[in-house]
Amino acid sequence: MTHSVLKLDLTDEVLRCLKDAALEARMAPEDYAVRIIVEALMESHGDTGEGGMMVCEDAAVFEARPSEHDWTEADRRLAEYDRTGKFVTLEDAMRRFEQAVEDKLAARR
């Protein structure tokens, strides 16, 4: 297995916590950091026995498991954008969202 070097910019507080935890585990801080990173990745993205597995692509780490969400509407809108090139700006989307929130709050009063 090849190894790479990764520089982490840690706050003084985080570095102190890392050193304290490494000392308690009787490990070098670097080795301890590697251990907790690997454990965290395997716990959240590793083979969990539920069909998931860790996938790394570029800088992202994500689970390769079926989504729990219904993407039907998002897929429909993406297909519409791909077909026409028309889109809703973030400002328009936020304005509609804020109006919907205000309408719901007004309905509760």
N, C-alpha and C positions, 0 to 999 in steps of 0.2 A: 504494500500500500504506500503510495506517495504521500508526502506531507507538504503542506503549504504554510506560510506564515500569514497571519491576519493581525493587523494592528487595530486595537480597540481603544477608542478615546473614552475613558471612564472618568466620572467625577471623583473627587477625592473621597467622598463618602462611600461610593460604590466600591472603589479600590480598597478602602479600609475594610469594608464588609467582606469582600472577596478574600483578602489576606487573613482576616480573622477566621473565616470558614475553612480556608485551606489549612491554617495552623491547627484547627480543631480536628480536621481530617488527616493531619500529619502528611500533608502533600505540599508540593511547591504550588504557589498561586497559579502559575501557567497550566500545570497539570490538572489542578482542580477545576479551573475554568473550562478546559477541554472536556473533562468528565461531565460537568453539569450541562454543558451545551449538548453533548451527545445524548445524555440521558433525557434532556428536555425534548430534543428532536425526536428521539425514538418513542417517548411517551405520547407526544401529541401527533406525530406524523408517521411513526413506525408501524410495523405490522401489529395491529391490535387484536388480531383474531376475528375482526369483523370485516375482513376483505380490504382494509385500507393498507396503504403502504406509503412510505416517504418518497416524494419526488422532488428533486431539486432542478430548477430551471432558471438560468441566469442567477439573479440574486434572490429569487423567491423560493421558499420551501412551502409546499402545500401538500394536502392529502389527495391521493388519487383514489377517490371513492365516489360512488354516485352521490349526487347532490340531493339534499332533503327538500330543496326549494323547487317550486314549479316555475320554470323559466319560459313558459309558453308565451306570455306577453312580451317579455324581453326579447325572445327570439323573433316574434312577429315584428316588433319595432325595428330590430336590427335588419331584418330582411327588407323592410320598407325603406330604411336608410340606404342599404346597399343598392336597392332598385332605383331610388329617386335622388339620393344625395341630400334630401331635406332633413333638417334636424331642429330640435328645440334648444335654444341657448340656455345656459345655466341660469341667467338672470330671469328668463321667462319661466323656467321650471320652478325656480325658487319663489317667484311672485305667485304662481298658481298654488304652490304648496302652502305659502304663508296665508293666502286667501282662504284655502280649504281649512286650515287650522283656525283662523279667525271665525269662519262660518260655523264650525263645530262648537267653538267656545260660546259664540253668541246663541246657538241653539240650546245650550245647557242653561243659560241664564233665564 
